[in-house]
Amino acid sequence: MKKLLLVLMILNFSCSTKTKESINEFDLTNSHKLEFLNKNIYLPKNYKATTVEELINARKVDGKYESFQTIQNAKLYEQKRIGEKFEIFCEKSNLKNSIIFQLGEYIPLNKRLISPYVISLEKDVISELSKYNIGLERLEAKFITSKNTKSIKIKHRLIFDDKSIYLTQYIVTYKLNTFSIVVTNEKNIDYQLILKNFSTF
């Protein structure tokens, strides 16, 4: 499952973009502490910290996206079992909309790394999703740089018959840490503003 997550994050890199947004433009509210970075960050005010169990139980209430939830739940259980460092935040009124931060091994990101990742791992993503009859449409793929970070952003629409869900993955290198941010949302909201949290030390 870790391999699947990594593949989805780096699938089909296409372009490079420099961000020049000011942290003063960051209008999300409510401060949370990312323990594995020892850093306070700002998230949407309608999001709260939650646990693996609470998130999975919320997903069981509604049968929509059941196949996708099967993949996500198994991945979360495995991450918790092996002691990986990750933190989960969910929308208070809809726990299926989530933002998950996960610490990874440090990688000094650059554009040249993308192609080898895609070549070696893309087939695994297609194979895994096809088991559950999930369609995948890439909406956005770019490399983002700011003063203190380098990030890869990959955004997809996952298609389940007549339903869709949007999955945006960011791989971020900040200081000497590399971590992922995975945004799952039913309304095509990717919260790229979250990256502004890391524009200053």
PyMOL commands that set and color helices and strands:
alter all, ss='L'
color gray80, all
select helices_A, chain A and resi 2-10+23-25+52-61+66-81+111-130+192-198
alter helices_A, ss='H'
color red, helices_A
select strands_A, chain A and resi 15-18+31-34+39-42+47-50+86-91+94-104+135-145+149-160+163-174+177-185
alter strands_A, ss='S'
color yellow, strands_A
deselect
rebuild
show_as cartoon
